[in-house]
Structures are given as structure tokens and as C-alpha cells.
Amino acid sequence: MNRLQIESLLKDVSEGRTGVGDALERLKDLPFEDLGFAKVDHHRALRTGMPEVIFSAGKTTAQVAAIFERMAKARGNVLATRASREAFEAVAAVEPAAIYHEAARAITLAQAPVTPGKGTVAVVCAGTSDLPVAEEAAVTARLMGNAVEVIADVGVAGIHRLLAQKESLQTARVLIVCAGMEGALPTVVAGLVNAPVIAVPTSIGYGASFGGVAALLGMLNTCAPNVSVVNIDNGFGAACIASLINHL
């Protein structure tokens, strides 16, 4: 659909010949912007409710900055995950309002209103070593319009630390629980709450943890029926699911 066609469609909407729902249906697959090395999907939020996100790992700093700049000019909120300090410096040169979240390894630009979530997303992590994944989840969830509470260093090796947070856990509408080692924390948390628990295995642990595989398998084998599991270290993906649930 070219510009004239879009203008004609908008005119039809304004004059009542086409409904808003029909117009959105016709526009939902458009547009994307071809940068040569990347095709930036500006309408992903229209289709899925969540904007496209820049996964920075494997991209050059120039590529991250170029994609970030084009997304910023589309006037939406922008998130780049797994971003280095060097990538942020490149982004800041073209978009000074961008913010770097060191612990989360994320770059954000909040410039558009979002629909607020209906409750609190609790982001829980077993140990301080799991914080980068938990912070990635927290930054993502906040940018998507959710109130977020981070509850850190409450692993099962000191269960009294978790039980001291019982009120916060039980008032959350959805919980993201990050843990490495044997990955037991999500099951314990799930036994205390009547809300969805999204388990995030982390790659933290000694040799037999196999880079998070042990935690992943432990979480997949949970006996708690309110637990679902995302991939190893995928705080971003957990936050997307949590945000969708919290906006229902």
C-alpha cells in the first residue's frame, strides 16, 4: 500500500465509509523499513501489542545505533537488549534521550504513552548473580506499562528470606522467577501464590549445572501447576508474557 492509498483509506475512515477496525486490519502488516542489513518492523505493536525490540548481541554498535535511531523517529518506545556500554555510546550519539540500564544490559527510550497493566509484576531472583536476567525482565516490563517490584536474593538456600516477602508475592498479579543452580525457586514461589509464575532458568551455577540446563530441566519438571518456563536467561521473553497477562 503506497502513501496515496493510505491517505485514501484515512479519508474513508474520517468520512465514515470505512470503519476503524477495517482500517487497522488493512494496515496491520505495514510498514517495515529496509535498512539493507535490517528490516525494521514499525507496525509490530499494531499486530501483537508489543513493539519490535533490538537484540544487540551479534550486531555491530553502528547497526544497533542505526536501528535504534529509525525506531525512535517512528515515535514509539524503543528497547535494545543485551547491549554493551559501547553500543549505548553509539546510540546516545544519535538519540541523546536514550537511557542505559547497566545491570540489565539494556537501552531504553520512553517517548510514547502505553496502556498501564492492571496489577503488579513481581520479578523475583534467587541470588545476586541472577540479577542481570531479573533486571532485563524488570526494565522490559516497566517499558511495557507495568508496575514492577524486584525481590532479589531470596533463594531456597535461605528460605526465611523468601517467606519474609510473602505479602509482596501474594499481591502480585503475575510473577517472574529467575534462578540458576538447581532451579527450585519457581516451584517454591508457586506454592505460595494463586497467580501465574513464569520461570526463568539462568546460566548461573557450577559445572554440573551445564550453563542453565539443569535449572531448565528442573523447572520443566515442576510439580506446581501454575508454572510456565521460558528459555535460559530469557528475562525479556518472560517480561513480554507477564505484560500480556497483566494487561488482560
C-alpha positions, 0 to 999 in steps of 0.5 A, spaced: 500 500 500 503 506 497 502 513 501 496 515 496 492 509 498 493 510 505 491 517 505 485 514 501 483 509 506 484 515 512 479 519 508 474 513 508 475 512 515 474 520 517 468 520 512 465 514 515 465 509 509 470 505 512 470 503 519 476 503 524 477 496 525 477 495 517 482 500 517 487 497 522 486 490 519 488 493 512 494 496 515 496 491 520 502 488 516 505 495 514 510 498 514 517 495 515 523 499 513 529 496 509 535 498 512 539 493 507 542 489 513 535 490 517 528 490 516 525 494 521 518 492 523 514 499 525 507 496 525 509 490 530 505 493 536 499 494 531 499 486 530 501 483 537 501 489 542 508 489 543 513 493 539 519 490 535 525 490 540 533 490 538 537 484 540 544 487 540 548 481 541 551 479 534 550 486 531 555 491 530 554 498 535 553 502 528 547 497 526 544 497 533 545 505 533 542 505 526 536 501 528 535 504 534 535 511 531 529 509 525 525 506 531 525 512 535 523 517 529 517 512 528 515 515 535 514 509 539 518 506 545 524 503 543 528 497 547 535 494 545 537 488 549 543 485 551 547 491 549 554 493 551 556 500 554 559 501 547 553 500 543 549 505 548 555 510 546 553 509 539 546 510 540 546 516 545 550 519 539 544 519 535 538 519 540 541 523 546 534 521 550 536 514 550 537 511 557 542 505 559 540 500 564 547 497 566 545 491 570 540 489 565 544 490 559 539 494 556 537 501 552 531 504 553 527 510 550 520 512 553 517 517 548 510 514 547 504 513 552 502 505 553 496 502 556 498 501 564 497 493 566 492 492 571 496 489 577 503 488 579 509 484 576 513 481 581 520 479 578 523 475 583 531 472 583 534 467 587 541 470 588 545 476 586 548 473 580 541 472 577 540 479 577 542 481 570 536 476 567 531 479 573 533 486 571 532 485 563 525 482 565 524 488 570 526 494 565 522 490 559 516 490 563 516 497 566 517 499 558 511 495 557 506 499 562 507 495 568 508 496 575 514 492 577 517 490 584 524 486 584 525 481 590 532 479 589 536 474 593 531 470 596 533 463 594 531 456 597 538 456 600 535 461 605 528 460 605 526 465 611 528 470 606 523 468 601 517 467 606 519 474 609 516 477 602 510 473 602 505 479 602 509 482 596 508 475 592 501 474 594 499 481 591 502 480 585 498 479 579 503 475 575 510 473 577 517 472 574 522 467 577 529 467 575 534 462 578 540 458 576 543 452 580 538 447 581 532 451 579 527 450 585 525 457 586 519 457 581 516 451 584 517 454 591 514 461 589 508 457 586 506 454 592 505 460 595 501 464 590 494 463 586 497 467 580 501 465 574 509 464 575 513 464 569 520 461 570 526 463 568 532 458 568 539 462 568 546 460 566 548 461 573 551 455 577 557 450 577 559 445 572 554 440 573 549 445 572 551 445 564 550 453 563 542 453 565 540 446 563 539 443 569 535 449 572 531 448 565 530 441 566 528 442 573 523 447 572 520 443 566 519 438 571 515 442 576 510 439 580 506 446 581 501 447 576 501 454 575 508 454 572 510 456 565 518 456 563 521 460 558 528 459 555 535 460 559 536 467 561 530 469 557 528 475 562 525 479 556 521 473 553 518 472 560 517 480 561 513 480 554 508 474 557 507 477 564 505 484 560 500 480 556 497 477 562 497 483 566 494 487 561 488 482 560 
